Every structure is written in C-alpha cells, then in structure tokens.
Amino acid sequence: MEGDFIKIYDWLRPLSWLYGLGVGFRNQLFELGILRSRSFSVPVISVGNITVGGSGKTPHVEYLIRLLQDKAKVAVLSRGYKRKSRGYLLAEDDTPMRLIGDEPYQMKRKFPKIHVAVDKKRCEGIDRLTSDEATCDTDVVLLDDAYQHRYVKPGINILLVDYHRLILYDELLPAGRLREPKSGKDRADIVIITKCPPDLKPVDYRVLTKAMNLFPYQELYFSCLAYDELHRLFGEERRTLDSILNHHVLLLTGIASPRQMELDLTPYVTGSPLDIATRPMEPVKPSSLITPLSFPDHHAFKAKDIRRINEVFESLPEPKLVITTEKDAARLERVEGLNEALRKCLYVLPLRIQFMLDQEKKFNDKIISYVRKNSRNSLLAQSKDAHKSKNRHHSGHGPRTISFRNNRQL
C-alpha cells in the first residue's frame, strides 16, 4: 500500500524542527525575491523530488530523452553526485564514470547523441550548454534532480513522489526523509506518483488524487516501472525475465530503494503471473529464491565489498545468477576481483517507466508543446507557425521559457 516503506524516527523530531526552520527561511527568501531565480531562453525541464533517496528520477529523465531526442537536440545537466571532478564538465564518449558520476555516465552511454554535462551550479551549467561551441545547438535542457535548486526557474517543474514513500506521510530530515516541507510540492507544474503497483483500482486513484490536494494549475500523473530484457554485463548474451524461473537470484544493488525491485522480480522467479497487467491483487511478498545484497546509494565498491559479493554468490545453490541495476553496472564494470563464475552470471536489468490511466499521450503532448513553443533551433520549432492559431493567447516573438503557473487558477 502507499507509504508502506516509510519509517519515522520520533526521537529526531526536534532536529527536524530546526532543519525545517532553515529550509523554510531559504524558501521564503526566494518567495520574497531576495534570492532570485533565473529564466532562460532555452526550454528547461526540471525533474526532481523533495525526499532523500530514489523516486525514479533517472528513468523519468530517460523517458523525456526518448520522447524528445528525435525532435530536438537534448542536453541533460546533472550535479554529478560523488564525481571526482569539479566545476562544469561535458561528457564525451570516453569520459570515465568517476569524473561525471554514475547516472550521467549511464545516460551518456545509452544516448550517445545527446549532450550530458555536470555542474553543481546549474545556472552556470545552462549558460555553458547554450553558449559553448560544442553544445550551442542545445534545444532543451533536462535538469536531473534540481527541484531544490531554485536559482533556476524551469519552464516545467516535475515533482516525483514515490508511491511507497508518499510525502503526505513522511517527515522532515532527519526524523523522516523529506528535504523540505510538504508544501514544497506547490512549486510543481506536474506531479507524478511513481512506482505504483500495476493493479491499482479506480478508487485508489481517486483517494490518491484527493490526498495529494493539488492546485488547479497542477497536473497529476501516475507511473509504474517496467523492465526490459536482461543482458550480461561482461558479454553480449540477453535473456528474458521469464527465463529466471526457479533460479536463485543474488540481487546486487547500490541504490536508494532496492525493495521495489525485489518485489517486482519475485513473480518471475516463483512462477506467479508474469504479465504486469495480470499480477495477483494481493501484495507480493519477497521470495526466498531472491537474496538481496544492498549497499548505499552511489556506493563505490571496494575490495572487501567484492569479497563479500563473491562469498554470497558462491553460497547460493544452482541454478543461480546475479542481477544488478544499470546504475550499479556503471560502477561494477571496472572493479577487480569478481570471480569468473560470477562474471559469467552477472546480468543488468534495464528499467523504464510506463504511464497509467492512458495518460501517456496527454503527458507527451504537454512536453512537446512546451518545447516547440519555446525552442530556438529544433525541428519542433519549425512547426510553431502552423500551431500559432491554436495558441493565440501567447504573445511575443522571441524564444522564452514559460511556466504553467502563469495561468494559475487559485
């Protein structure tokens, strides 16, 4: 059920109160205009959350890349968490993961034709992307994990909320995992409840919609995770998920929320219905066939970690294999010490998101329309005049960034 992964540490509530004072004061400075947010002449779409940990930011950014990459020159700008470099850095095809971070590295490898850059100072990063000779053809900038970076005023602000960690039931750090008060959701133009069970009933959608209590200017969407074929990290072999039936799986992860992945894999190893649309309505329980081995998010694997991974794998009975995430694969592919048997059985599980309630077209049209109306050079911009009669309420002739909040109905 929603909120079932939340744990509140009541004894830390006094510290959360102090933390809330600091965050609230900073947000108030932006609301009063003492600290200023910048708009840009290129479309900017921000994807982020107000909780610590995984809410599906990377697969949602990748969804936007797939949606736009054939229509516009896409650039992704990330902080590059835990990278071993400073300042602005543009990823090249051969840029090592340690210099840009695991998630930017993953996106550059999957989408080599887009621009991927890292910069803690997002305004400076956008300036570089739109002015440097190598990237000045950028038509749209996707900001990864920038919901709290208020110095940038995105044209579309997308807030992700994990179904299993609904912000409605969470508390501020350190008692809970909220980075800012729940009222921070009011800055979003689009809210997506992510990692939803595929069997949500109509009444569940209505309850969630009412509970989120969004303003009329905000749009609410629901998404779930879907998985592609497994592929070997050290080889070319691919296999379908239904091929792991009755296998002992070592689920090796260094992500913030691995439990959802464990639950999703359970039907495949136990023989429960494999079609995502026909899974049983009762909650899925983890299988004894799956052995989770979890490390902290963005974990850098050390020699002692590799020894532990080898030992756990060797202890599993046959048939067995190891499944890891794309993000972890970026960090595992260059480590030394994995035994040969494990390397042959180490598979990567790509994931993507799917919109529910037939919301995909509505979401796609919203994003494409925004980019088309505000893009400088893209193929989308070429059709701007053809749609002008449908958009007479927009004035001006130059490129600009808009926000859905310009038409709030408060």
Disulfide bonds with the S-S distance in Angstrom:
none
